[in-house]
């Protein structure tokens, strides 16, 4: 089942990558982090609401710990989202190539010289 959470994070990361235009090299990391935080908070809240008392004695506390489940879901979602968003982002690839001294991808604007830092996905700069 943890693999399904990673796949869900990858799917969410892919969808968000397509919706949010790339601006800086750190944006995919922020998008993945926000996705993981949202998934963790929602899951942890639902688990906390699902728990409670089912009777006296041993049944006084039933259910999982919302904080623990939410943290695990957030971590797994973060892994899945990062596996998709970071390698797919043209700004990240251009920054890595620039750091390594390689030639840039065609169609990716030079962010140091761009006045607004927006990358045009249509192939121009």
N, C-alpha and C positions, 0 to 999 in steps of 0.2 A: 503493500500500500504506500510506503513512502515514495516509491518511484512515480506513482500517480500524482502526488503532490508536486514533485519536481516537474513532471510533464505539464501540469496545470500552470505552474510558474513560467515555464518556457512558452506556453501558449499565450499567457497574459503578456509576457515580455515581447513576444513577436507582434501581438496586436498593438501594444503601446508604441513599439518601435515604428510601426507603420503610421500611427496617428500623430506622433509628435515629431516635427521636423528637427533634424540635428542642428545644434548651434555651437556647442563646445564639447570637448573630449570628456568632460565629467557628466554630461547629461544622461548617458545610458546608465551610469552607476546610480544617479539620483532617482531615475525612473524605476529601476529595479528595486532600490531601497524603499521607495514609497509603495510600490506594489506589494512587497513583502510585509511592510508594516500594516497596510490595510488588510491583507489576508490574515495576518496573525491576530490583529485586534478583533476582526469580525469572528474568526473561528474561536478565539479564546472567550469572547463574550457569549457566543452561542453555547459553548460547552459549560460555562459558568451558569447560564440560565437553565440548562438541561439538568444540572445536578440538584441535589437537595435531599430532604428527608423522605424516606419511604416507609417509615415506621420507627418504633422504639428500639433501643439497644444498638445492635450491629447495623441496622438499616437507617440509623440517624444521619449518616453521611453516605450518599450514593452518587456516583459519577466521578469523572476525571477532574483533575485540577485545571482550571481554565488558563492560568498563566503558563503552566508547563506545555499544554497542548498548543496554545497560541504561539509560544516561542519556537516550538519545533516546526510548526507549519510556516512561520515566518522565515526561519532558516532555510527550510527546503524550498520554499517559493523563491527566496533570494538566489539560491544556487541555480534553479531553473531559469529565472529571468536573466541572470548574468551570463549564462551559457549561450543565450540567444542574442541579447541586445548588444553586448560588447563586440563580438566578432563581426556582426552585421553592420555596425555603424561606420560610415565612411570617414567621419571626422576622427574617430579613434584610430582607424587604420592609417589615415594620413599622418596623425601625430606619431604613431609608432614608427612608420617609415621615416619620418623626419628625424626622429631621435636616433634611428639606426643608420641614418645617412643614405637611405635609398631614395629612389625617384618616387614622386607622388603619383597617386592614381589620376588618370585623366578625368577631368570634370569636377575635381574637388578643389575648392577655392583655398588659397593661402590665407589662413586665418590671421596671420600676423599683419598682412597688408590689407585685409578687408576692413572697411570702415564700420560695418555693423556685425560682422562675424557670422552671417547667415550663409549657409551652403545651399546652392541651387541644385536640386536633384535632376534637373532637366539636362544636365550635361555642360551647361555654361558656368561661368564663375561670377 
